[in-house]
Amino acid sequence: MTKNSSRTWSPQQEAIFDEFRTGTSKVVVVEARAGTGKTTTILEALNHAPERDIVCCAFNKDIAEELKKRISNPYAQAKTLHGLGNGILFSRRRDFKIEASRGRTLAEKAIPEKNPPYDLATLVADLASKGKGIAPLAESAEPLVQIALDFDLVPGADLLNDQEEPYTVEDVARYAFKAMMLAAEFDGTIDFDDMIYLPLRLKLAHPRFDLVVVDEAQDMNAAQLMLAQAVCKGRLVVVGDPRQGIYGFRGADTASFERFKTELGGKVLPLTVTYRCPRAVVALAQEIVPDYSAAPEAPEGVVSYLPSDKLVAEASPTNFVLSRSNAPLVNVCLKLLRAGKKAVVRGKKDVGKGILKLIEKLGAKNLVSLMKKLDKWEASTIKVLEAQKRVPEATIDAIKDQAQIIRELADGLTSIDELKTRMETLFSDNNIHNSVVCSSVHKAKGLEAEKVFVLASTLYPGKRKDTEEENIHYVAVTRAKFELVMVDGRSF
């Protein structure tokens, strides 16, 4: 097969090619830092692999489609792990259909009482979904109790108030486990989670591929990684950056890299030279990730510090404004629009939809009523969460962020209809090429811009300095291709 001989590869990249070509390790861990040419490197490495049945597992459909276009090895294919799992199910039973509401239906069935509260059924469905991804082989409800606490899937104030016998987190875990068992009956319908869960739970996944490459492994949950291992009969190559592991709140298996190295004896190959970031940005990122380094030809670049009241004047279309939380972005975006600058907040599908759902749930008839109900909802929800054991601080931060987003959006308006119209104007995942793009760090992962503003005061909320918060800091600063501006000064 054709090798790319038109460019010069780094020693680190050549070491990866050598491993693909002649390596004998059953498990290989490629630790690829931000902007180090990970995808290009792996695509070239595939051309050196002697295996004749290769699958490259992508994190989502868009990445899989991009890989399909760029893979040149005729023995290699790109799939999402959900696509891989769906194929396994189809090979066993062809008369099933995908039903998005299956999880909800089974959750209602798992709750013993007739006509259970809507919020209880939602909670059970959400916990069963998380359970399928994190503990797909659980034999009891016990692991789901901890998952419920970790991911704020506990009865809120609306389920604790006005109940003769309030629901407990143990109740929710028990119902969720029942829903998982009902899902395993494979009754002719599946949902998105089942594409991974059922091949594992029903032991349908068997070794098939000579070489399995898992891309963006730090973003995969435990079930996805288990499926990749289950279909591998030869070598397993895990690719990603554990320091970009910022999706623990979604159920990503943040400890996976260490496990592949220690438990499975994986051979570690670094990819630490960035071709995206300039030297000044790399120097700042090295305070978090010391092995990060700039390419020999990298420009010096710029790192500067800016007071927040100067941000609106300095930001221009195509620039990024990044924040740890979403509420400050709404404030910045509104100020930019009032100054006559095009600006959007990324996250219409996730953030915008969630905010709209909360507004509708509160059921207010006007803005004054909405603000009162919002205050009550925020206070009561936080009180319930704080009464639970081991609820992460990030969960409480997220509640505060949701409430503050609505307050920011409502500023200067007179009706709920105006509020909804403003949301449509602000939140967008399109038109980002001619606007100032205001984005959470999570939504900006995988993106880059010549000039990036980071709202430094939003990093490390509550002065938390755990690994995931450091990872968010690292991801934020490494979006900059030339100029990084830390807004609100050095101290955060």
C-alpha positions as CSV (number, residue, x, y, z in Angstrom):
1,M,0.0,0.0,0.0
2,T,1.1,3.6,-0.6
3,K,3.1,5.4,2.1
4,N,3.1,9.2,2.4
5,S,6.7,10.0,1.4
6,S,6.0,13.7,0.5
7,R,6.5,15.0,4.0
8,T,9.0,14.8,6.8
9,W,7.8,13.0,9.9
10,S,9.0,13.6,13.5
11,P,11.0,10.9,15.4
12,Q,7.9,10.4,17.6
13,Q,5.7,9.8,14.5
14,E,8.3,7.4,13.0
15,A,8.3,5.5,16.3
16,I,4.5,5.0,16.0
17,F,4.9,3.9,12.3
18,D,7.5,1.4,13.4
19,E,5.2,0.0,16.1
20,F,2.4,-0.4,13.6
21,R,4.7,-2.1,11.1
22,T,6.7,-4.5,13.3
23,G,5.5,-4.1,16.9
24,T,4.6,-7.1,19.0
25,S,2.8,-5.4,21.9
26,K,-0.8,-6.6,22.2
27,V,-1.9,-3.2,23.6
28,V,-0.4,0.1,22.5
29,V,-1.3,3.5,24.0
30,V,-0.6,6.6,21.9
31,E,-0.7,9.7,24.1
32,A,-1.3,12.5,21.6
33,R,-1.4,16.0,23.0
34,A,-3.4,18.9,21.6
35,G,-2.7,19.9,18.0
36,T,0.0,17.2,17.6
37,G,-1.3,15.9,14.3
38,K,-2.9,12.8,15.9
39,T,-5.3,12.0,13.0
40,T,-2.8,12.5,10.3
41,T,-0.3,10.3,12.2
42,I,-2.7,7.5,12.8
43,L,-3.9,7.5,9.2
44,E,-0.3,7.2,8.0
45,A,0.4,4.5,10.6
46,L,-2.5,2.4,9.3
47,N,-0.6,2.2,6.0
48,H,2.3,0.5,7.7
49,A,0.1,-2.1,9.5
50,P,0.4,-5.7,8.1
51,E,-3.0,-6.8,9.4
52,R,-5.8,-7.5,6.8
53,D,-8.9,-6.8,8.9
54,I,-8.6,-3.4,10.6
55,V,-11.2,-1.1,12.2
56,C,-10.6,2.4,13.4
57,C,-13.3,3.3,16.1
58,A,-14.3,6.9,16.1
59,F,-15.9,8.9,18.9
60,N,-18.9,10.1,16.8
61,K,-20.4,9.9,13.3
62,D,-18.8,13.1,12.0
63,I,-15.3,11.9,12.9
64,A,-16.0,8.5,11.5
65,E,-17.2,10.0,8.2
66,E,-14.1,12.2,8.0
67,L,-11.8,9.2,8.6
68,K,-13.6,7.2,5.9
69,K,-12.7,9.9,3.4
70,R,-9.1,10.0,4.5
71,I,-8.2,6.3,5.1
72,S,-6.1,4.9,2.2
73,N,-5.4,1.4,3.5
74,P,-7.8,-0.9,1.7
75,Y,-7.9,-3.3,4.6
76,A,-9.0,-0.6,7.1
77,Q,-12.5,0.8,7.8
78,A,-13.8,3.5,10.1
79,K,-16.8,3.0,12.3
80,T,-18.3,4.5,15.5
81,L,-18.5,2.0,18.3
82,H,-22.3,2.4,18.2
83,G,-22.2,1.5,14.5
84,L,-20.0,-1.5,15.3
85,G,-22.4,-2.7,18.0
86,N,-25.4,-2.2,15.8
87,G,-23.8,-4.4,13.2
88,I,-23.3,-7.1,15.8
89,L,-27.0,-7.0,16.7
90,F,-28.0,-7.0,13.1
91,S,-26.0,-10.1,12.4
92,R,-27.9,-11.9,15.2
93,R,-31.4,-10.6,14.6
94,R,-32.5,-8.6,11.6
95,D,-36.0,-7.8,12.5
96,F,-35.4,-5.1,15.1
97,K,-36.0,-1.4,14.8
98,I,-34.5,1.6,16.5
99,E,-36.9,3.3,18.9
100,A,-35.6,6.4,20.6
101,S,-38.3,6.3,23.4
102,R,-37.5,2.7,24.4
103,G,-35.5,3.8,27.5
104,R,-38.3,5.9,28.7
105,T,-40.9,3.2,28.1
106,L,-38.9,0.6,30.0
107,A,-38.3,3.0,32.8
108,E,-42.0,3.5,33.3
109,K,-42.5,-0.3,33.2
110,A,-39.7,-0.8,35.8
111,I,-41.4,1.5,38.4
112,P,-43.9,-0.6,40.4
113,E,-46.6,2.1,40.8
114,K,-49.1,2.9,38.0
115,N,-48.8,6.3,36.4
116,P,-45.5,7.2,38.2
117,P,-44.5,10.9,38.4
118,Y,-43.1,12.2,35.1
119,D,-39.9,13.4,36.7
120,L,-39.3,10.0,38.4
121,A,-39.6,8.1,35.2
122,T,-37.2,10.6,33.6
123,L,-34.7,10.1,36.4
124,V,-34.9,6.3,36.1
125,A,-34.5,6.4,32.4
126,D,-31.5,8.7,32.7
127,L,-29.8,6.5,35.3
128,A,-30.4,3.4,33.3
129,S,-28.8,5.1,30.4
130,K,-25.8,6.0,32.4
131,G,-25.7,2.5,33.9
132,K,-25.6,0.9,30.4
133,G,-22.5,3.1,29.6
134,I,-20.6,2.8,32.9
135,A,-21.6,-0.5,34.4
136,P,-23.1,-2.6,31.6
137,L,-22.4,-5.9,33.3
138,A,-23.8,-4.9,36.8
139,E,-25.4,-7.7,38.7
140,S,-27.3,-5.6,41.1
141,A,-28.5,-2.0,41.7
142,E,-25.6,-1.3,44.0
143,P,-23.2,0.3,41.4
144,L,-26.1,2.5,40.2
145,V,-26.4,4.2,43.6
146,Q,-22.9,5.6,43.2
147,I,-23.5,6.5,39.6
148,A,-26.7,8.4,40.6
149,L,-24.7,10.4,43.2
150,D,-21.9,11.1,40.8
151,F,-24.1,12.4,38.0
152,D,-26.8,14.2,40.0
153,L,-29.4,11.6,39.1
154,V,-31.1,11.8,42.5
155,P,-34.7,12.8,43.5
156,G,-35.0,16.6,43.4
157,A,-37.2,18.9,45.4
158,D,-40.2,18.2,43.1
159,L,-40.0,14.5,44.0
160,L,-39.2,14.9,47.7
161,N,-42.0,17.5,48.5
162,D,-45.6,16.5,48.9
163,Q,-44.8,12.8,49.1
164,E,-46.0,10.6,51.9
165,E,-43.0,8.4,51.4
166,P,-40.3,10.4,49.5
167,Y,-38.4,8.5,46.8
168,T,-34.8,7.8,47.7
169,V,-31.7,7.4,45.5
170,E,-31.8,3.7,46.3
171,D,-35.4,3.5,44.9
172,V,-34.2,5.2,41.7
173,A,-31.2,2.8,41.4
174,R,-33.4,-0.2,41.9
175,Y,-35.9,0.9,39.2
176,A,-33.0,1.8,36.8
177,F,-31.4,-1.6,37.3
178,K,-34.8,-3.3,36.5
179,A,-35.0,-1.1,33.4
180,M,-31.6,-2.3,32.3
181,M,-32.7,-5.9,32.8
182,L,-35.8,-5.3,30.7
183,A,-33.7,-3.7,28.0
184,A,-31.6,-6.9,27.9
185,E,-34.6,-8.9,26.8
186,F,-34.0,-7.6,23.2
187,D,-37.7,-7.6,22.3
188,G,-37.4,-6.3,18.7
189,T,-36.6,-2.7,19.5
190,I,-33.4,-1.0,20.6
191,D,-32.3,2.6,21.4
192,F,-28.9,4.3,21.0
193,D,-27.5,3.0,24.3
194,D,-28.5,-0.5,23.4
195,M,-26.2,-0.6,20.4
196,I,-23.2,-0.8,22.9
197,Y,-25.0,-2.3,25.9
198,L,-26.7,-5.4,24.3
199,P,-23.6,-6.9,22.6
200,L,-21.9,-6.8,25.9
201,R,-24.8,-7.8,28.2
202,L,-25.8,-10.7,25.9
203,K,-22.2,-11.7,25.2
204,L,-22.7,-11.3,21.4
205,A,-19.4,-9.4,20.8
206,H,-16.6,-11.8,19.8
207,P,-13.0,-11.3,18.6
208,R,-13.1,-10.4,14.9
209,F,-10.6,-7.7,14.0
210,D,-6.8,-8.2,13.6
211,L,-6.2,-4.6,14.6
212,V,-8.5,-2.3,16.5
213,V,-7.6,1.4,16.8
214,V,-9.7,3.5,19.2
215,D,-9.5,7.2,18.5
216,E,-10.3,9.9,21.2
217,A,-10.2,7.1,23.8
218,Q,-10.3,9.6,26.7
219,D,-13.9,10.5,25.7
220,M,-15.2,7.0,25.5
221,N,-17.2,5.4,28.4
222,A,-16.4,2.1,29.9
223,A,-18.9,0.1,27.8
224,Q,-17.5,1.6,24.5
225,L,-13.9,0.6,25.5
226,M,-15.1,-2.9,26.6
227,L,-16.7,-3.4,23.2
228,A,-13.5,-2.4,21.4
229,Q,-11.6,-4.9,23.5
230,A,-14.2,-7.6,22.9
231,V,-14.0,-7.4,19.1
232,C,-10.2,-7.4,19.0
233,K,-8.4,-10.7,18.3
234,G,-5.1,-9.1,17.6
235,R,-3.6,-5.8,18.5
236,L,-5.4,-2.9,20.3
237,V,-4.2,0.6,19.8
238,V,-5.7,3.3,22.1
239,V,-5.2,6.8,20.9
240,G,-6.0,10.1,22.7
241,D,-4.9,12.6,25.3
242,P,-5.8,11.8,28.9
243,R,-5.1,15.5,29.7
244,Q,-8.0,16.4,27.4
245,G,-10.3,14.2,29.4
246,I,-13.0,16.7,30.3
247,Y,-16.2,14.6,29.8
248,G,-16.3,12.8,33.1
249,F,-19.7,14.4,33.7
250,R,-21.0,12.5,30.7
251,G,-19.6,9.2,31.8
252,A,-16.3,9.1,30.0
253,D,-13.9,6.6,31.5
254,T,-11.3,9.1,32.6
255,A,-9.1,6.4,34.2
256,S,-9.0,4.3,31.0
257,F,-5.5,5.3,29.9
258,E,-3.9,4.3,33.2
259,R,-5.7,1.0,33.2
260,F,-4.6,0.2,29.6
261,K,-1.0,0.9,30.7
262,T,-1.0,-0.8,34.1
263,E,-3.5,-3.6,33.9
264,L,-3.0,-4.6,30.3
265,G,0.7,-3.7,30.1
266,G,0.2,-1.3,27.2
267,K,3.3,0.1,25.4
268,V,3.2,3.9,25.6
269,L,4.2,6.0,22.6
270,P,4.1,9.8,23.0
271,L,3.0,12.4,20.5
272,T,3.8,15.7,22.3
273,V,5.0,18.1,19.6
274,T,2.2,20.5,18.7
275,Y,1.8,21.9,15.2
276,R,-1.1,24.2,16.2
277,C,0.1,26.3,19.1
278,P,2.9,28.9,19.1
279,R,5.7,28.9,21.6
280,A,4.2,31.4,24.0
281,V,1.0,29.4,24.3
282,V,3.0,26.2,24.7
283,A,5.0,27.7,27.5
284,L,1.8,28.5,29.4
285,A,0.3,25.0,28.7
286,Q,3.5,23.4,30.0
287,E,2.6,24.7,33.5
288,I,-0.2,22.0,33.3
289,V,1.3,19.4,30.9
290,P,5.1,19.6,31.2
291,D,5.8,17.2,28.3
292,Y,4.0,19.5,25.8
293,S,6.4,21.1,23.3
294,A,6.3,23.4,20.2
295,A,7.3,22.4,16.7
296,P,10.7,23.7,15.6
297,E,9.1,25.9,13.0
298,A,6.4,27.3,15.4
299,P,6.0,31.1,15.6
300,E,6.6,32.9,18.9
301,G,2.9,33.9,19.1
302,V,1.3,36.1,21.8
303,V,0.0,35.6,25.3
304,S,-1.5,38.7,26.8
305,Y,-3.7,39.7,29.8
306,L,-6.8,41.9,29.4
307,P,-9.3,43.5,31.9
308,S,-12.8,42.2,31.3
309,D,-14.1,45.7,30.5
310,K,-11.9,45.8,27.4
311,L,-13.1,42.5,25.9
312,V,-16.0,43.8,23.8
313,A,-13.7,46.4,22.1
314,E,-11.0,43.8,21.4
315,A,-13.0,40.8,20.1
316,S,-13.6,40.4,16.4
317,P,-15.4,37.9,14.1
318,T,-13.7,34.5,14.0
319,N,-12.2,35.0,17.5
320,F,-13.2,32.6,20.2
321,V,-14.3,33.6,23.7
322,L,-14.1,30.6,26.0
323,S,-15.5,30.0,29.5
324,R,-15.7,27.2,32.0
325,S,-19.4,27.8,32.4
326,N,-22.1,29.1,30.0
327,A,-23.7,32.0,31.9
328,P,-20.8,34.4,31.5
329,L,-20.9,33.7,27.7
330,V,-24.5,34.9,27.5
331,N,-23.4,38.2,29.2
332,V,-20.5,38.6,26.9
333,C,-22.5,37.8,23.8
334,L,-25.2,40.3,24.6
335,K,-22.6,43.0,25.1
336,L,-21.0,42.2,21.8
337,L,-24.4,42.4,20.0
338,R,-25.2,45.7,21.7
339,A,-21.9,47.0,20.4
340,G,-22.9,46.1,16.9
341,K,-20.7,43.0,16.6
342,K,-21.9,39.7,15.3
343,A,-21.7,37.1,18.0
344,V,-23.2,33.7,18.9
345,V,-23.1,31.2,21.8
346,R,-22.3,27.7,20.7
347,G,-24.6,25.0,22.1
348,K,-28.1,25.5,20.8
349,K,-28.8,21.7,20.8
350,D,-27.4,21.1,24.3
351,V,-27.4,24.3,26.3
352,G,-30.2,26.2,24.6
353,K,-32.6,23.2,24.6
354,G,-31.9,22.5,28.2
355,I,-32.6,26.1,29.2
356,L,-35.8,26.2,27.2
357,K,-37.0,23.0,28.9
358,L,-36.3,24.4,32.3
359,I,-38.3,27.6,31.5
360,E,-41.3,25.5,30.4
361,K,-41.0,23.3,33.4
362,L,-41.2,26.3,35.7
363,G,-44.6,27.1,34.1
364,A,-44.5,30.9,34.7
365,K,-46.9,33.2,32.9
366,N,-44.7,36.3,32.9
367,L,-41.1,37.3,33.6
368,V,-41.7,38.5,37.1
369,S,-43.2,35.1,38.0
370,L,-40.4,33.3,36.1
371,M,-37.7,35.0,38.2
372,K,-39.5,34.2,41.5
373,K,-40.0,30.5,40.5
374,L,-36.4,30.3,39.2
375,D,-35.0,31.5,42.6
376,K,-37.2,29.0,44.4
377,W,-36.2,26.2,42.0
378,E,-32.5,27.0,42.4
379,A,-32.6,27.2,46.2
380,S,-34.6,24.1,46.7
381,T,-32.7,22.0,44.2
382,I,-29.3,23.0,45.7
383,K,-30.7,22.2,49.2
384,V,-31.7,18.7,48.1
385,L,-28.4,18.1,46.4
386,E,-26.4,19.3,49.4
387,A,-28.4,16.9,51.6
388,Q,-27.2,14.0,49.5
389,K,-24.0,12.2,50.2
390,R,-20.9,12.8,47.9
391,V,-22.7,14.9,45.3
392,P,-19.8,16.6,43.3
393,E,-19.5,20.4,43.6
394,A,-19.6,20.6,39.8
395,T,-23.2,19.4,39.9
396,I,-24.3,22.3,42.2
397,D,-22.3,24.6,39.9
398,A,-24.3,23.4,36.9
399,I,-27.6,24.3,38.7
400,K,-26.3,27.8,39.5
401,D,-25.1,28.2,35.9
402,Q,-28.5,27.2,34.5
403,A,-30.3,29.7,36.7
404,Q,-27.8,32.5,35.9
405,I,-28.1,31.9,32.2
406,I,-31.9,32.6,32.4
407,R,-31.3,35.8,34.5
408,E,-28.7,37.0,32.0
409,L,-31.0,36.3,29.1
410,A,-34.0,38.0,30.7
411,D,-32.0,41.3,31.4
412,G,-33.9,44.2,29.9
413,L,-36.8,42.1,28.5
414,T,-40.5,42.3,29.4
415,S,-42.0,39.0,28.4
416,I,-41.2,35.3,28.2
417,D,-41.8,35.4,24.4
418,E,-39.0,38.0,24.1
419,L,-36.8,35.7,26.2
420,K,-37.4,32.8,23.9
421,T,-36.7,34.9,20.8
422,R,-33.5,36.2,22.3
423,M,-32.4,32.5,22.9
424,E,-33.0,31.8,19.2
425,T,-30.8,34.8,18.3
426,L,-27.9,34.0,20.7
427,F,-27.6,30.2,20.6
428,S,-26.3,28.7,17.4
429,D,-24.0,26.0,16.2
430,N,-24.0,27.6,12.7
431,N,-22.8,31.0,11.4
432,I,-19.6,30.7,13.5
433,H,-17.3,31.8,10.6
434,N,-18.4,35.4,10.6
435,S,-19.1,35.9,14.3
436,V,-17.3,36.2,17.6
437,V,-17.8,32.6,18.8
438,C,-18.7,32.4,22.5
439,S,-18.3,28.8,23.7
440,S,-17.8,26.7,26.7
441,V,-14.4,25.0,26.8
442,H,-16.3,21.7,26.4
443,K,-18.0,22.7,23.3
444,A,-14.8,24.1,21.8
445,K,-12.8,20.9,22.2
446,G,-11.5,19.9,18.8
447,L,-11.7,23.4,17.4
448,E,-9.1,26.1,17.0
449,A,-8.9,29.8,16.2
450,E,-6.1,32.3,15.4
451,K,-7.1,34.4,18.4
452,V,-8.7,33.1,21.6
453,F,-10.0,34.9,24.6
454,V,-10.3,32.8,27.8
455,L,-12.4,34.1,30.7
456,A,-9.8,33.2,33.3
457,S,-12.0,33.9,36.3
458,T,-14.4,31.1,35.3
459,L,-11.6,28.5,35.5
460,Y,-11.3,26.4,38.7
461,P,-14.7,27.2,40.1
462,G,-14.7,27.2,43.9
463,K,-10.9,27.1,43.7
464,R,-11.1,23.4,42.8
465,K,-7.8,22.2,41.4
466,D,-8.5,18.6,40.6
467,T,-7.2,16.9,37.4
468,E,-10.3,17.5,35.3
469,E,-10.3,21.2,36.1
470,E,-6.6,21.4,35.1
471,N,-7.6,19.5,31.9
472,I,-10.2,22.1,31.1
473,H,-7.6,24.9,31.6
474,Y,-5.2,23.0,29.2
475,V,-7.9,22.5,26.6
476,A,-8.9,26.1,26.7
477,V,-5.5,27.6,26.1
478,T,-4.5,25.1,23.4
479,R,-7.3,26.3,21.1
480,A,-5.1,29.3,20.2
481,K,-3.2,29.1,16.9
482,F,-1.4,32.4,17.4
483,E,-2.8,34.8,20.1
484,L,-4.1,33.8,23.5
485,V,-5.7,36.5,25.7
486,M,-6.4,35.7,29.3
487,V,-9.3,37.9,30.4
488,D,-9.4,39.2,34.0
489,G,-5.7,38.8,34.6
490,R,-3.2,36.2,35.7
491,S,-4.7,35.2,39.0
492,F,-7.6,32.7,38.8
